Every structure is written in structure tokens, then in C-alpha cells.
Amino acid sequence: MVLAGLAACASQNGDDVSDASTTIHDPIAPLLESARLIVCCGPGGVGKTTTAAALGLRGVLMGRKVIVLTIDPAKRLANSLGLSELSNTPQQIDLRENLEQVPDSLGDGEFWAMMLDQKKTLDDLVRKYAPDPGALERAENNNIYRLLSSTLHGMQEYMALDKLHDLYTGGYFDLVVLDTPPTKNALEFLETPSRAKTFFDERIIKWFLPNRRAGFFGRVLDPGSIVLKLLGRIFGETFVTELTEFFETLEFLQQALQSRGEMIDYIMRDQQTHFFVITSADPRRMKEALFFHEKLAELGQRAEAFIINRVIPPFNPDDLQKVDADAIAGLAKNAQGLDSIDRAQFDALRKDLASTYKMLARLAVRDQDAIEDLSKKLGAGALRRVPLLGQDVHSIEQLVSLSEFLTPSKPVYA
Amino acid sequence: MTDMLHDLLDKRLIFITGKGGVGKSTATAGLGLALARKGKRVLIVETDTYSAMADLFSLTLSDSNIEKVKQFDGLEVVNLYAEDALVHAIKQFVPSDRVARSVIGNRVARVFFKAAPSVNEFSILNMVRYYLDKTRGTRPYYDHVIVDLPASGHAVTFLNVPKTLNGMVRVGRFAQICQELADQIEDTRQTAILAVCLPEEMPVNETIELSEAIEENLERKLSMIMLNMVHERPFGQTHDEVFGALRKVTPAQKPEELANAGALSRVIQGNALALDWYERDLIYIDLLGQKTASPIIEIPMFYEKEGLRVIERVADFLCGEPGGGDTELAS
């Protein structure tokens, strides 16, 4: 696209052609080469799922077998990957079919994706761990289970961990990229099943299941009956019965998941597990990203890379002083078919271009300030910026282009 | 006044939902401010432990306390914790405050209530009704209560709770309240359900799904869609041909080249980006219009640095007033 003659024109227009920095700082590529698990967390609406997919793809283009696991209720990864639907089983995306030119580095790399269907996964879990074959049917007849099986607080994290456990220990995949939901409690799963979850709090379950209640306090204080009676009075007997059944259903799940807790804890603390925070440069999202950073630290983990997505290019308000109608007319000399354009139109165009640019530049400056703040807090080495692109990512080709920004030290097409 | 604002003037209860990152809180605050400017008293209810309103209006918002927004008259905000809403609900059902306190004071009971599914949703909706029923003399205390719902994936489940509970518990006071709440949610004359969306692929798809889910589960329609951050055309159509030709010969073509490119390259590519946004927006506005039957209100993109200023400009827009316009361009 760039023709030789343009260099001269560019300098006339005040383009200062300087060499790009020779050393590319790249916190991500080395991690992608060796990691077995990458956990992506961060606020919503910043392109997190797409970025997770691009990270996975980058691993694939290093010759690894990668699966991207997303647990977001919206079918976003499916959209990003141009797939109509992702099922609860891993699906392979054939890169040779999707890319015009397959890079040599692909080698034995394979790209897989999976979206967790929460309802189905919970059903699967009940079926898998149920003490008797009728358990799933009983659960499905429970109104509360039916209403809330897809939205239970904390459930999606558990279900994701169950899948993660299978994928991780299954031995087929070299790398699992886990995309967490954008909620504030997305990191609760790190607290491991043994410590977390009021939902699975054993006290509650025992208290609802009188036959399993044991011990001195259970017999003497019998809190269940008092509170149950009161609950019955407030909410009605039916509701309380349904709730009791519901907790009964989940009790064996609790035991099953707890038994996996240690293994998951071990996976999370493995040397080859890395945490990335993905955000945009918008100051409010940055604040949320810091929240994730602090939360990770509280849980004894560390975010090893901050990917700042959709960064507005470095538009500068001062540029407008250097660009007058003459400069535009000068550039027009290189373009075709603009010989008959008169000066007045260049003036009018310049005015329009300037008013849009002024506003864009303001956002760009705001983004840069926010990034600098973050860089002071975390160190510039951990940050990786991805520029804002004019188009959504909805093809593998576009995903490859995006992935280039994530690991600039390893260009896809060398 | 825009038609949108006009249609909302008689809706005492307004639910707002939308995918994360679409500017739901800004749109909620902007709508609240617009109604307040029309002389209405407005309460914005958040149900998240992480309050966006506290940030936007520099409030503390602790312990489910209602606070007045200092910057604007008639606007109040509360960040409602499910636990506090539950305490309120229990007080309604037990004979005395003493009993209520003993239930609430029971540690096991507290853990249970915190964890029990659908109790939280019920308590919050019950509390919202309490706000609506509050009076000053013979008039309602709040003309509008705006509830900032959880992200769209969970909004329908949330709003469906009273109906489901009512299906399970058929008699008694609790059943009656559930029935009333369910009726209120489905009543399109009094209650509006709004979705905030961006003209981008994923938010648009999610809004289409939401619209379908509301019709399927709540036997009503999504009242309207606030399409946020719609980009305006960067320059007049008369310049299209010239700009297109200039864009092709601009030395720097890629975003990553712009830092080291010249001023003219950046000005051209900035406008090219703005044109791409504008064109992309049109595609998704069209898609949204085809797949949903609800009115779509296009709120322009405001390039303000300060969150509070964006809220004011959204309110200006909804009120159909020019307001101060762009902060820096105006000055």
C-alpha cells in the first residue's frame, strides 16, 4: 500500500518518520509457550472472551493443542469464532479450512473451543455424582432447581472447574485457556470449594436434613425445626419443602466437588498456571481491573500480564495545528481523481475532520493517562496494549490479526 | 422532550438491564436525571455490591441507605443489599420486631437466607415495592423508582421469581405479595423494562435474546431499547469521495503505525476510524430493528472525560434540550 513516492510527501506534511523501538517487550509469548493453564479475568464489555480466544489461537500457532473454555452465559465465544453454537463438548476449529495461508509454526497445533451450557452441565453433574439413578429426575421436578439451575450464584464457577479438571487432567490438551465471567465474584472459585460457598455451607444442608443432623448441639438446640417452622410460616410449607429437597439434591454435589477441591487448588497453584487480567483503557474499567488485581493478590495469586484492549490510537490534539487545508490539498495530489477539487471544499473538509478528531484526541489522552496510572502501579513490563480496531472480530483471520498484537515478538507470518 | 422520556413519565417502576460494559449505569443515571429535571422525584436502586452510582455521584452508599445526589435536585440513590431487604421482608411477616430480630440475629438463619435461591430476588422486589408505596401527604414519595438490574443474562430469571414463587405457594400473605409483584412486573401501563445496548455484534445479539426471553417468560414486551454510544457521521456525505481517495494514500494505514506517523496521517486515520464506527453502527441498528419490536432510542456517543458530564449530556439528549453541548468545543 505504501508507495515510495509517499515518503517524500509524508515529510512535507510534517510526518516525522522515526524507527520503531528495536526491542519489543512481550510479557505474553513466553508464557503461552509453556503454560498449561491461563486464567483470563476482568470486567465485562472489554472483549475478554475474544481476547481469550486470540490468546488460545496464538498458542495453537506455536504448535500446541489448545482449548478455550468459556463459561459466559452469552454465546460470545461462539460469535467470536463464527460458530453458530458451541456445545458442552469440545469442538475443533479447523485452521486449515479457515485460513487462506497456514503459518509454518502451526505444526501439530490444534484449536479447540468449548462453551459451558450451565443447565446441561449441572444436569450432567447430578447424573454423574448422584447416589441413585432417580436423582436427576427428582431434581428436575423441583421448582427451585428448574428456576435457578442456570443462574445459581457460584454454580457456574464450580461447573467450570469440574470441566476444567477433566480437560486439564485428560492429557490431550497442552494448554487450557479459561475465560471467567465478568462478575465481581468470578474469582471466588480460587477460594476452593473447601473454604468458599455459603451456598454449599454444610451447616445449612445439615440443618435442612434432620436425619443427617448429629451431635450435641444438633440435638439440644435443634435450630432447624425452629427456623423451619418460622420459614414455613413466612414462605409457606411448599416453598420450604422444595427448598429442603433442593438442598438435598445439592448435598451430594457438595461432597463430590469438595473431593476435587484439593486437586483444583493444586492446579491453580501450579508453576505453569498463569493469570491474565483483560481490560479496556476506559478509566472505569481500569478501576475494575485493579479490583481484580487486588483480589488475586488477596488469594495469593498474581496477574502476570495486563492486556489493555481497545486502546484508542495516540491521537493528539496538537496535530490539528499542523494540518491545514494546504496539507490536505498536498496529500490530495497523490490521490487519483481529485484534480478538480477546489480549495473551498478542502477548507470545509478540514473543518469537519478537525471537529471529529478533536473529540477522538480527547478520549485518546484520557486513555493514555489511565494507562500511565496503571503502569505506575503495576510496572510497565506487565502491560500489553491492543489497539482499537474499526471492526468486530468474527472470523479466524481477524482473530489471527488480533493475536499479533498480543505477542508482537513472535509474528504469525514470519 | 423525546418520545422516549414522554412514554416513561407515567411509568412509576422502570427496570433497566443490559450486558456488562454497555454503559448501563450511565444510561440509568442519565434517565434518572432527565426525569428529575421534569420535576419528578426519582430513586435509583442498585442491587450490586459494587456500586457504579457511588462512583459517578461521589456518594458513600453504605448499608442500603438512601442518599440524595448532591449535584442534582430530585435524584436519590440506594445500593440495596439483599440482606437488608430480607430483614425488611421478615419484619412484614412476623408478629413482633423482637421475633424478627431474633430470626435475623440467628447466625445460621442469616447464612441460609444469604444462600437460599430466589429469596434474595423476592426480598429486593418486595423492597422496591415498599419504595413505590412510600407517600408524602397523599402523593407518592417517589414518582419513579428505577431499578438497575443485573446483566441481561440474569434479568429475566430475576423478574420471573415472583411468578415462580407464586406458582409454588398458592395461599397466604406471601403468595399474595408474590402475585402482586408478578402482576406489577407484567403491567405495561405502570412498569417499563428497558434494555441498554451498544451497536456492536455481541450486545445486539444479547438484546435480541433478552427481548425474546421477556416475551416468552413475562408475557409482555421489552418497553424500549436505549442504544448507547451511537457514533455520528464524522463528516458530511459530500466529502465521501475526496476522503475515500485521501484515506487510500495516507502513509500510515494501521493503528500501530500511528504513533510514529505524522499529524495528517493521524487526522485522516482518526476520521477513518470514526467513519468505520458509524458504518458498523448502522448495520447493528438495522439488525436490532429487524429482530426486535421495541422502540429503539439512539443515544449519541459523548466524548466527555468526566463521567458526570456524560450523564448530563445523556439527560440533555433525553429531554430534547441542547444543554451546554460538548464541554471543550463549547468553551
Interface residues (C-beta under 8 A of the other chain):
Chain A: M1 V2 L6 A7 C9 A10 S11 N13 G14 D15 D16 V17 S18 D19 A20 P43 G44 G45 V46 P73 A74 K75 R76 N79 N143 I144 L147 L148 S150 T151 L152 H153 P182 T183 K184 T198 F199 D201 R203 I204 W207 P223 V227 L230 R233 I234 F235 G236 T238 F239 E242 L243 F246 S280 R284 R285 K287 E288 F291 P313 P314 F315 N316 D318 D319 L320 K322 V323 A327 I328 L331 A332 N334 A335 Q336 G337 L338 I341 Q345 F346 A348 L349 D352 L353 A354 S355 T356 Y357 K358 M359 L360 A361 R362 L363 R366 P387 L388 L389 G390 Q391 D392 H394 F405
Chain B: K19 G20 G21 V22 D48 T49 Y50 A52 D55 I90 F93 V94 V103 N106 V108 A109 V111 F112 K114 A115 A116 P117 S118 V119 A151 S152 G153 H154 T157 N160 V161 T164 L165 G167 M168 V169 R170 V171 G172 F174 A175 L198 E200 E201 M202 P203 N205 E206 E209 P234 F235 G236 T238 H239 E241 V242 F243 A245 L246 K248 V249 T250 P251 A252 Q253 P255 E256 L258 A259 N260 A261 G262 A263 L264 S265 R266 V267 I268 Q269 G270 N271 A272 L273 A274 D276 W277 R280 Y303 K305 G307 D326 E328 L329
